[in-house]
Amino acid sequence: MGNSEKPALILASRSPRRKEMLEKAGYPVEVVPPLGDETPPEGESDPHQVAVALATRKARSVYLQRDEGIILGADTVTVLESEIIGKPENEDNARQMLRKLSGTKHSVITAICLIDAASGTALCASEETAVEMKEMTDAEIEDYISRGESVGASGAYKIQETGDQFVENIEGSFSNVVGLPLDLLEELLNRLES
């Protein structure tokens, strides 16, 4: 794609974070909230496959409503010792997640699914980033939860906001941890256009 104009994307997501990331990267974006739920597929335990299945489900739900444009579905899962940690349902759930992640090295996996609505061509892939968290005190966890940042966040933290205070190190893509690996997106768009 180089310096050429970025293609317009139809974002199948309710995430204001993803929309903002795409706009900052220069993509014209139309948001169409996906239909359906975010329940992991029955019997699937591989976190990459779960993320891809959920991203695909989102993209396909919007694809069924469109006959042109490039649709982007994305989903992020947090993984600790093979256990997929989703988004917290409430504050107690967020507290449990943060205590579990405290002092650990875990993975954040984001899958992207692109569908060219005109041709029906779909390309999906996922990226993994290792995140090392410092030990968090109960007081730090309570303070963090009271800010409301855990809501809607895989693993109950947002690295792009004040959640970065708990991160000691990341190995891999920062934008992947935020919820959209931009380099992977560009790679898939190039493949879709060729």
FIFI-233650 format. One line per 8 residues: number of its first residue (from 0); their letters; for each residue x, y, z of N, C-alpha, C. Coordinates in pm, 1 decimal, decimal comma, always signed. Layout:
BEGIN
NUM) A) X/Y/Z/X/Y/Z/X/Y/Z ~ ...
//
This chain:
BEGIN
0) MGNSEKPA) +80,9/-118,9/+0,0/+0,0/+0,0/+0,0/+85,9/+126,3/+0,0 ~ +200,0/+120,6/+70,1/+295,6/+230,2/+71,3/+231,0/+361,6/+109,8 ~ +255,2/+465,8/+28,1/+202,1/+598,7/+57,4/+64,2/+622,4/-3,5 ~ +10,7/+522,5/-72,5/-119,4/+541,0/-136,5/-227,4/+558,9/-30,5 ~ -341,4/+604,7/-76,3/-452,1/+629,4/+14,8/-498,7/+499,5/+79,7 ~ -532,1/+507,7/+206,6/-579,2/+389,5/+279,2/-723,4/+358,8/+237,9 ~ -756,5/+229,6/+226,5/-892,9/+194,2/+187,2/-992,6/+221,5/+300,2 ~ -1114,9/+252,6/+261,9/-1221,5/+270,8/+360,4/-1256,0/+133,9/+418,7
8) LILASRSP) -1282,0/+131,1/+547,3/-1314,4/+5,3/+615,2/-1449,9/+16,7/+683,1 ~ -1522,2/-95,0/+683,6/-1646,1/-105,1/+759,8/-1610,3/-185,0/+884,4 ~ -1608,3/-119,9/+998,0/-1564,6/-182,8/+1122,6/-1681,7/-251,6/+1191,6 ~ -1673,8/-384,1/+1198,0/-1777,0/-464,6/+1264,4/-1738,8/-476,8/+1411,7 ~ -1755,2/-368,4/+1485,0/-1711,9/-366,1/+1624,2/-1783,7/-255,9/+1700,4 ~ -1801,9/-280,4/+1829,3/-1858,2/-177,4/+1916,8/-1746,5/-104,1/+1990,4 ~ -1621,5/-134,9/+1958,2/-1507,3/-80,5/+2031,1/-1468,4/+59,4/+1982,6 ~ -1487,2/+161,9/+2067,8/-1443,3/+296,2/+2028,2/-1291,7/+301,4/+2010,8
16) RRKEMLEK) -1222,7/+213,7/+2083,7/-1076,7/+203,2/+2077,1/-1031,4/+166,4/+1936,2 ~ -1094,6/+65,7/+1877,9/-1054,8/+21,3/+1743,9/-1082,9/+129,6/+1639,5 ~ -1198,1/+194,2/+1651,2/-1232,8/+301,0/+1557,1/-1128,0/+412,5/+1564,2 ~ -1092,6/+451,1/+1684,7/-994,1/+557,8/+1705,8/-857,2/+518,8/+1648,6 ~ -816,5/+394,2/+1670,4/-687,4/+347,3/+1618,0/-684,5/+353,4/+1465,4 ~ -793,9/+309,4/+1402,6/-800,6/+309,8/+1256,3/-797,0/+453,4/+1202,7 ~ -871,5/+542,4/+1265,4/-873,4/+681,9/+1220,5/-735,8/+745,7/+1235,5 ~ -668,6/+718,9/+1348,1/-533,9/+774,2/+1369,0/-435,7/+720,3/+1265,1
24) AGYPVEVV) -458,8/+595,8/+1220,5/-370,9/+534,5/+1119,6/-407,5/+579,5/+977,9 ~ -513,5/+662,3/+964,3/-547,5/+718,3/+834,3/-652,3/+643,4/+754,1 ~ -721,8/+548,7/+817,4/-827,4/+474,9/+746,8/-961,1/+545,0/+762,9 ~ -1033,6/+568,0/+652,5/-1171,7/+614,1/+666,0/-1253,6/+496,8/+723,7 ~ -1334,9/+523,9/+825,8/-1403,9/+414,9/+896,9/-1552,8/+441,5/+908,7 ~ -1629,3/+336,8/+880,0/-1773,0/+337,2/+908,1/-1794,9/+225,8/+1009,4 ~ -1860,9/+256,7/+1119,7/-1885,6/+155,6/+1222,4/-2024,5/+94,3/+1202,6 ~ -2027,9/-38,7/+1195,9/-2154,3/-111,9/+1191,7/-2146,6/-217,5/+1301,7
32) PPLGDETP) -2216,2/-196,4/+1413,8/-2208,0/-294,3/+1523,0/-2250,0/-433,4/+1475,2 ~ -2168,7/-535,2/+1511,0/-2201,6/-670,8/+1468,1/-2321,0/-726,7/+1543,4 ~ -2388,0/-821,0/+1481,0/-2498,7/-890,8/+1545,4/-2443,9/-1016,3/+1610,9 ~ -2516,8/-1072,2/+1704,4/-2472,2/-1197,0/+1767,7/-2394,2/-1171,6/+1894,5 ~ -2352,6/-1282,2/+1955,6/-2284,8/-1271,3/+2084,5/-2135,1/-1293,3/+2069,9 ~ -2064,9/-1281,1/+2183,3/-1920,5/-1302,4/+2184,3/-1885,7/-1428,0/+2263,0 ~ -1976,2/-1523,7/+2261,8/-1949,9/-1650,0/+2331,0/-1851,1/-1731,9/+2248,7 ~ -1742,8/-1781,0/+2312,6/-1647,5/-1862,9/+2237,5/-1715,2/-1986,6/+2178,4
40) PEGESDPH) -1667,2/-2033,0/+2062,5/-1726,5/-2151,2/+2000,0/-1718,7/-2273,2/+2091,0 ~ -1824,9/-2349,3/+2093,5/-1834,7/-2469,8/+2176,7/-1720,9/-2566,7/+2144,3 ~ -1650,7/-2612,3/+2248,6/-1548,5/-2715,4/+2231,5/-1414,9/-2666,8/+2176,9 ~ -1400,5/-2536,4/+2152,7/-1273,0/-2483,7/+2099,7/-1191,7/-2428,6/+2215,4 ~ -1069,1/-2477,9/+2231,2/-986,8/-2431,1/+2342,2/-861,6/-2356,8/+2296,0 ~ -825,1/-2368,9/+2166,9/-707,2/-2297,3/+2117,7/-739,8/-2147,5/+2111,0 ~ -665,3/-2064,1/+2186,6/-700,6/-1922,4/+2194,0/-694,4/-1849,7/+2059,0 ~ -600,3/-1889,2/+1972,1/-593,4/-1826,6/+1839,4/-720,7/-1858,8/+1760,4
48) QVAVALAT) -764,1/-1986,1/+1767,5/-884,9/-2027,2/+1694,6/-1010,2/-1960,1/+1751,3 ~ -1013,8/-1944,2/+1883,6/-1127,3/-1875,6/+1946,7/-1133,9/-1730,8/+1897,9 ~ -1019,4/-1661,5/+1901,0/-1016,3/-1521,4/+1857,5/-1055,0/-1509,1/+1710,2 ~ -1002,3/-1598,8/+1625,6/-1035,0/-1595,6/+1482,4/-1184,2/-1622,3/+1461,5 ~ -1238,5/-1721,0/+1534,2/-1381,1/-1754,0/+1519,2/-1469,0/-1634,9/+1558,4 ~ -1433,6/-1566,2/+1665,9/-1513,3/-1452,2/+1711,2/-1500,2/-1333,5/+1615,6 ~ -1378,5/-1308,1/+1565,6/-1357,5/-1199,6/+1468,6/-1434,9/-1228,6/+1340,2 ~ -1433,2/-1355,5/+1298,2/-1503,5/-1396,8/+1177,0/-1654,4/-1381,8/+1194,3
56) RKARSVYL) -1703,4/-1422,2/+1312,1/-1847,3/-1410,6/+1340,9/-1892,6/-1264,3/+1329,3 ~ -1812,2/-1173,3/+1384,7/-1845,9/-1030,5/+1378,3/-1847,4/-981,2/+1232,9 ~ -1740,6/-1013,6/+1159,2/-1730,0/-967,1/+1020,0/-1843,7/-1024,6/+934,6 ~ -1874,1/-1153,0/+953,2/-1979,1/-1217,6/+872,3/-2117,4/-1157,8/+900,3 ~ -2142,9/-1120,1/+1026,2/-2274,6/-1063,7/+1058,6/-2297,1/-932,2/+983,9 ~ -2189,6/-856,5/+961,5/-2201,0/-730,8/+886,9/-2199,1/-759,3/+736,2 ~ -2121,1/-858,3/+695,5/-2113,9/-898,0/+554,1/-2252,5/-934,1/+499,1 ~ -2333,7/-996,5/+582,2/-2468,7/-1036,4/+539,9/-2559,3/-915,7/+512,4
64) QRDEGIIL) -2517,5/-797,9/+559,8/-2596,7/-675,9/+540,9/-2541,7/-587,5/+427,6 ~ -2426,6/-625,5/+371,1/-2358,1/-539,2/+274,7/-2327,4/-611,7/+145,1 ~ -2319,5/-535,0/+34,5/-2278,8/-598,6/-91,0/-2151,7/-534,8/-147,9 ~ -2096,1/-436,9/-75,2/-1966,5/-382,1/-115,7/-1894,3/-326,6/+5,7 ~ -1762,9/-307,1/-11,2/-1679,5/-253,5/+96,0/-1595,7/-361,8/+161,5 ~ -1495,7/-318,0/+236,6/-1409,1/-411,2/+309,5/-1452,3/-408,1/+455,5 ~ -1494,1/-523,5/+502,9/-1544,1/-536,3/+639,6/-1432,9/-590,0/+728,7 ~ -1416,2/-528,7/+844,0/-1312,9/-567,8/+939,4/-1378,0/-611,6/+1070,2
72) GADTVTVL) -1356,7/-737,6/+1105,8/-1397,5/-788,5/+1236,4/-1270,7/-816,1/+1316,1 ~ -1271,6/-789,4/+1444,9/-1154,2/-815,4/+1529,1/-1200,8/-862,2/+1666,1 ~ -1120,0/-945,7/+1728,2/-1150,9/-989,8/+1864,1/-1021,0/-1013,7/+1939,7 ~ -1019,5/-975,1/+2066,0/-900,6/-989,3/+2150,0/-930,0/-1081,6/+2266,5 ~ -838,4/-1175,0/+2291,5/-848,5/-1260,9/+2409,8/-716,9/-1252,7/+2487,9 ~ -728,1/-1262,5/+2617,9/-612,5/-1265,9/+2706,1/-597,3/-1409,4/+2753,8 ~ -472,7/-1458,3/+2755,7/-448,4/-1598,9/+2788,2/-341,1/-1609,9/+2896,3 ~ -374,1/-1682,3/+3002,4/-278,2/-1709,3/+3109,4/-272,1/-1859,9/+3130,1
80) ESEIIGKP) -155,3/-1917,7/+3105,6/-135,0/-2062,5/+3123,2/-247,4/-2142,2/+3057,8 ~ -270,8/-2116,6/+2931,0/-370,4/-2186,3/+2848,1/-515,8/-2153,8/+2881,5 ~ -539,4/-2071,8/+2983,6/-676,9/-2034,7/+3017,7/-711,8/-1902,3/+2950,1 ~ -823,5/-1902,7/+2876,7/-868,8/-1779,9/+2811,7/-943,8/-1695,3/+2914,0 ~ -897,6/-1570,9/+2927,4/-960,0/-1476,9/+3019,5/-1030,6/-1373,4/+2933,4 ~ -1160,3/-1366,5/+2945,6/-1238,8/-1276,8/+2859,9/-1250,4/-1136,8/+2916,3 ~ -1365,7/-1076,9/+2893,6/-1395,5/-944,3/+2947,1/-1471,8/-963,7/+3077,1 ~ -1446,7/-879,6/+3176,9/-1518,1/-896,3/+3303,5/-1666,7/-864,2/+3290,5
88) ENEDNARQ) -1745,9/-942,6/+3361,2/-1891,1/-920,5/+3360,5/-1932,0/-813,2/+3460,6 ~ -1849,6/-796,2/+3564,6/-1878,4/-697,9/+3668,4/-1749,0/-665,9/+3743,7 ~ -1758,3/-581,6/+3846,6/-1638,5/-540,8/+3921,2/-1572,4/-657,2/+3993,7 ~ -1651,8/-747,1/+4052,7/-1594,0/-863,0/+4122,0/-1514,6/-949,1/+4025,7 ~ -1570,5/-969,4/+3907,9/-1505,9/-1046,5/+3803,8/-1374,6/-978,8/+3761,0 ~ -1376,2/-846,4/+3745,3/-1256,2/-769,8/+3708,4/-1148,8/-784,8/+3816,2 ~ -1191,1/-778,3/+3942,3/-1099,0/-793,0/+4055,9/-1029,1/-929,5/+4049,2 ~ -1107,7/-1035,0/+4025,4/-1051,1/-1171,2/+4015,9/-950,6/-1180,6/+3900,8
96) MLRKLSGT) -986,5/-1122,9/+3786,5/-897,6/-1127,4/+3669,9/-766,1/-1056,4/+3697,0 ~ -773,9/-936,5/+3754,3/-652,0/-860,2/+3780,8/-564,1/-929,5/+3884,2 ~ -625,2/-989,5/+3985,5/-546,0/-1064,7/+4084,8/-476,1/-1182,9/+4018,6 ~ -547,6/-1247,6/+3926,8/-492,3/-1363,4/+3856,6/-374,7/-1321,9/+3767,9 ~ -385,6/-1205,7/+3702,1/-280,0/-1159,2/+3610,3/-162,6/-1092,5/+3681,8 ~ -185,1/-1048,6/+3806,1/-82,3/-979,6/+3883,3/+45,5/-1064,1/+3893,9 ~ +158,5/-1003,9/+3855,0/+288,1/-1071,1/+3867,9/+312,1/-1183,3/+3768,1 ~ +235,5/-1187,2/+3660,1/+249,0/-1296,8/+3563,5/+297,6/-1245,9/+3428,6
104) KHSVITAI) +330,3/-1342,1/+3344,2/+352,0/-1313,8/+3202,6/+238,0/-1384,6/+3131,8 ~ +161,1/-1309,9/+3055,1/+47,9/-1368,2/+2984,3/+50,8/-1323,5/+2838,7 ~ -40,1/-1375,4/+2759,9/-46,3/-1340,8/+2618,4/-174,1/-1266,1/+2586,9 ~ -162,8/-1174,1/+2493,6/-280,2/-1107,8/+2438,9/-283,2/-1143,9/+2290,6 ~ -393,5/-1202,3/+2248,1/-408,2/-1246,4/+2109,7/-524,4/-1169,3/+2047,6 ~ -496,4/-1104,0/+1935,6/-602,6/-1036,7/+1861,5/-610,2/-1098,9/+1723,5 ~ -731,4/-1133,7/+1683,8/-755,0/-1186,6/+1549,7/-825,9/-1080,4/+1467,8 ~ -792,9/-1080,0/+1338,7/-855,7/-990,3/+1242,8/-918,2/-1076,4/+1134,4
112) CLIDAASG) -1038,2/-1041,4/+1093,4/-1100,3/-1106,2/+977,5/-1146,8/-995,5/+882,8 ~ -1095,2/-998,0/+760,3/-1136,0/-903,4/+656,6/-1221,5/-975,8/+555,0 ~ -1330,8/-914,6/+514,8/-1414,4/-971,3/+409,0/-1438,1/-863,3/+304,9 ~ -1407,0/-894,8/+180,5/-1441,5/-806,9/+68,9/-1586,6/-839,7/+33,3 ~ -1676,4/-749,1/+66,7/-1820,3/-777,4/+50,9/-1859,4/-803,1/-94,3 ~ -1790,8/-739,0/-188,5/-1826,1/-756,3/-330,0/-1795,7/-898,2/-378,7 ~ -1681,0/-953,4/-338,6/-1640,2/-1086,0/-387,1/-1666,2/-1198,1/-287,2 ~ -1682,1/-1162,5/-159,8/-1698,0/-1264,5/-56,1/-1565,8/-1321,5/-8,1
120) TALCASEE) -1453,9/-1272,2/-62,0/-1321,4/-1319,8/-20,7/-1296,0/-1280,6/+124,7 ~ -1251,3/-1377,2/+203,8/-1222,0/-1350,8/+345,4/-1078,5/-1389,9/+376,9 ~ -1011,8/-1308,1/+457,1/-877,5/-1337,5/+505,7/-878,1/-1315,2/+655,8 ~ -829,4/-1413,5/+729,9/-825,9/-1401,7/+875,6/-688,0/-1441,9/+926,7 ~ -642,6/-1377,4/+1032,5/-514,8/-1410,7/+1095,2/-516,5/-1356,9/+1238,0 ~ -421,6/-1404,3/+1317,7/-413,0/-1354,9/+1455,2/-269,0/-1322,9/+1490,2 ~ -253,7/-1239,7/+1590,6/-121,2/-1200,6/+1638,3/-118,0/-1215,4/+1789,8 ~ -0,3/-1252,3/+1840,8/+15,3/-1273,8/+1984,9/+125,8/-1184,6/+2039,5
128) TAVEMKEM) +98,8/-1121,0/+2152,6/+196,2/-1036,5/+2221,1/+207,6/-1084,8/+2365,8 ~ +330,7/-1098,4/+2414,6/+352,8/-1137,3/+2554,5/+354,8/-1011,1/+2640,9 ~ +282,6/-1016,4/+2752,4/+274,5/-901,6/+2843,7/+316,3/-947,3/+2983,1 ~ +411,4/-874,9/+3041,2/+457,4/-904,2/+3177,1/+397,0/-801,1/+3271,4 ~ +321,5/-850,3/+3369,9/+257,3/-760,2/+3465,2/+335,9/-758,0/+3595,8 ~ +342,1/-640,9/+3657,5/+403,9/-632,4/+3789,5/+304,1/-682,6/+3893,9 ~ +353,4/-706,8/+4011,3/+264,4/-743,5/+4122,3/+177,7/-622,6/+4155,4 ~ +48,2/-643,8/+4167,4/-43,1/-534,3/+4201,4/-94,8/-554,9/+4343,1
136) TDAEIEDY) -99,4/-448,0/+4419,1/-156,5/-457,8/+4554,1/-308,6/-452,9/+4542,2 ~ -376,6/-498,0/+4646,9/-523,5/-491,0/+4647,3/-569,6/-346,2/+4631,9 ~ -496,6/-253,2/+4695,5/-533,8/-111,1/+4688,0/-520,6/-60,7/+4544,1 ~ -415,2/-101,6/+4473,5/-397,3/-60,5/+4333,6/-509,1/-116,7/+4245,5 ~ -544,4/-242,3/+4271,0/-652,2/-305,5/+4193,5/-784,7/-233,1/+4218,1 ~ -813,6/-202,6/+4345,3/-939,2/-132,4/+4379,0/-942,9/+5,5/+4313,7 ~ -831,1/+76,8/+4319,5/-823,9/+209,6/+4260,0/-847,3/+201,0/+4108,8 ~ -785,0/+102,0/+4045,9/-798,4/+85,4/+3901,5/-943,4/+53,7/+3862,7
144) ISRGESVG) -1004,8/-38,1/+3935,4/-1143,9/-76,0/+3906,0/-1238,1/+43,0/+3925,5 ~ -1210,5/+125,3/+4026,2/-1297,5/+240,6/+4055,2/-1297,4/+342,2/+3940,0 ~ -1195,1/+339,3/+3853,9/-1188,3/+431,4/+3739,1/-1275,4/+385,3/+3622,5 ~ -1323,1/+260,8/+3628,9/-1410,7/+210,9/+3523,3/-1339,1/+160,4/+3398,5 ~ -1206,0/+152,8/+3402,5/-1131,0/+110,4/+3283,6/-1142,1/-39,2/+3254,6 ~ -1182,1/-116,9/+3352,1/-1191,8/-262,1/+3332,1/-1308,4/-301,1/+3242,2 ~ -1408,2/-213,3/+3234,6/-1529,7/-242,2/+3157,7/-1495,5/-263,5/+3009,9 ~ -1539,8/-376,9/+2957,5/-1521,9/-404,5/+2815,4/-1380,7/-436,1/+2772,4
152) ASGAYKIQ) -1291,6/-461,2/+2869,1/-1151,1/-485,7/+2835,7/-1114,3/-631,8/+2857,9 ~ -1056,8/-693,8/+2755,2/-1008,2/-830,2/+2770,2/-901,0/-831,9/+2878,7 ~ -916,7/-920,6/+2977,3/-821,4/-926,5/+3087,7/-842,7/-818,6/+3191,9 ~ -944,8/-734,6/+3174,5/-985,0/-630,9/+3271,0/-888,6/-513,4/+3282,2 ~ -801,2/-493,6/+3181,2/-716,1/-374,6/+3184,3/-700,1/-318,7/+3043,4 ~ -674,3/-188,1/+3037,6/-651,7/-119,5/+2910,8/-512,8/-57,9/+2914,2 ~ -422,0/-117,2/+2836,8/-283,2/-71,3/+2836,4/-270,2/+71,7/+2784,1 ~ -361,2/+113,0/+2696,2/-352,0/+245,8/+2635,0/-402,9/+355,9/+2727,5
160) ETGDQFVE) -465,4/+317,0/+2838,5/-509,9/+417,1/+2935,5/-416,3/+406,4/+3056,1 ~ -467,5/+397,8/+3178,4/-375,0/+392,8/+3292,1/-333,6/+250,0/+3328,1 ~ -385,7/+150,0/+3255,1/-345,7/+11,5/+3280,1/-198,4/-13,2/+3252,2 ~ -133,7/+77,3/+3177,6/+8,5/+59,6/+3147,5/+95,8/+69,0/+3272,9 ~ +42,2/+126,1/+3381,1/+119,1/+136,1/+3505,6/+151,3/-2,0/+3563,7 ~ +74,3/-103,5/+3525,1/+95,3/-238,5/+3577,1/+180,1/-325,1/+3483,0 ~ +212,7/-272,3/+3366,5/+286,2/-350,1/+3267,0/+434,8/-322,1/+3279,5 ~ +512,8/-429,2/+3301,5/+657,4/-414,3/+3312,4/+724,5/-423,7/+3176,1
168) NIEGSFSN) +669,5/-510,0/+3089,6/+733,8/-532,7/+2961,0/+634,8/-593,8/+2863,4 ~ +650,1/-560,6/+2734,0/+574,8/-632,6/+2632,1/+672,4/-680,9/+2524,6 ~ +642,8/-798,3/+2471,8/+722,1/-854,5/+2361,8/+627,2/-870,4/+2244,4 ~ +639,8/-780,5/+2147,6/+552,3/-785,7/+2031,8/+482,8/-652,9/+2008,6 ~ +370,3/-659,6/+1942,2/+297,9/-541,3/+1897,5/+217,7/-474,9/+2009,7 ~ +244,5/-346,6/+2034,4/+168,1/-270,3/+2132,7/+23,4/-254,6/+2085,1 ~ +5,0/-223,9/+1954,7/-130,8/-202,5/+1904,0/-215,2/-329,8/+1914,6 ~ -148,4/-445,7/+1913,3/-218,3/-572,8/+1932,0/-279,8/-579,9/+2071,2
176) VVGLPLDL) -206,3/-533,3/+2172,0/-255,2/-536,2/+2310,0/-371,6/-438,1/+2326,3 ~ -367,3/-326,5/+2253,8/-476,0/-228,9/+2258,3/-602,4/-287,4/+2194,2 ~ -582,9/-377,6/+2095,8/-699,7/-443,7/+2036,8/-703,4/-449,0/+1885,2 ~ -593,6/-404,2/+1818,7/-591,8/-409,8/+1672,6/-447,6/-404,0/+1622,5 ~ -390,7/-518,1/+1582,3/-252,6/-518,1/+1532,2/-246,0/-452,2/+1393,7 ~ -199,6/-327,6/+1390,5/-204,6/-248,3/+1267,4/-115,3/-302,5/+1156,4 ~ +1,8/-357,3/+1191,5/+89,2/-414,9/+1088,5/+23,8/-536,1/+1023,6 ~ -39,5/-619,3/+1104,5/-109,8/-736,5/+1051,3/-226,1/-692,6/+962,7
184) LEELLNRL) -296,6/-588,6/+1003,3/-407,1/-536,2/+922,8/-357,0/-493,9/+785,0 ~ -246,6/-419,6/+782,6/-192,9/-372,4/+654,7/-149,9/-489,5/+565,9 ~ -88,6/-588,7/+629,1/-46,0/-709,3/+555,0/-167,5/-779,8/+492,3 ~ -275,5/-796,0/+568,7/-395,6/-862,3/+516,6/-462,5/-779,2/+407,0 ~ -463,8/-647,3/+424,2/-523,0/-561,2/+321,1/-445,3/-571,6/+190,5 ~ -313,3/-576,3/+201,6/-229,5/-591,7/+81,2/-260,6/-722,9/+11,0 ~ -277,0/-829,8/+89,4/-308,9/-960,7/+30,7/-448,1/-961,1/-32,1 ~ -542,2/-892,3/+31,7/-679,6/-887,5/-19,0/-686,3/-811,5/-152,0
192) ES) -603,8/-708,3/-163,5/-605,0/-623,6/-282,6/-524,3/-681,5/-399,1 ~ -438,7/-780,1/-370,8/-353,2/-833,2/-478,8/-419,8/-945,0/-557,5
//
